[in-house]
Amino acid sequence: MPALVRRHVTITSPTGVNADLKAPCLVAGMAAGADSIDDMDVLRHGAMGTLFYGIRAPSTLGSFLRAFTWGNVRQLEKVSRVFLAALGGAAPLLPGAGVLAFIDIFSDRPDC
């Protein structure tokens, strides 16, 4: 993901530097259950520093997000599309999806 952010995201504000480190921090925080800037402090607990290089403070991440323009949001959407496609290619999301299956959704109803 950092390489995709470096390639596709250009933030002109001074708080937009190191976008390739800050964007993955935000994704990791959301995956860990953070739903606000204050909750991004979850990244400083446990082994998160070992898993993710360049953990940033919640206030730094907040300043980073405030630097976004509509164009930057669209750039990040492209990063997410490319990243998800690569992830889907590396780890099949629906193993066995080609197998035919029948599901009886009325099996507990006596009138059917």
Secondary structure, 3 states (H helix, E strand, C coil): CHHHHHHHCCCCCHHHCCHHHHHHHHHHHHHCCCCCCHHHHHHHCCCHHHHCCCCCCHHHHHHHHHCCCHHHHHHHHHHHHHHHHHHHHHCCCCCCCCCCCCCCCCCCCCCC
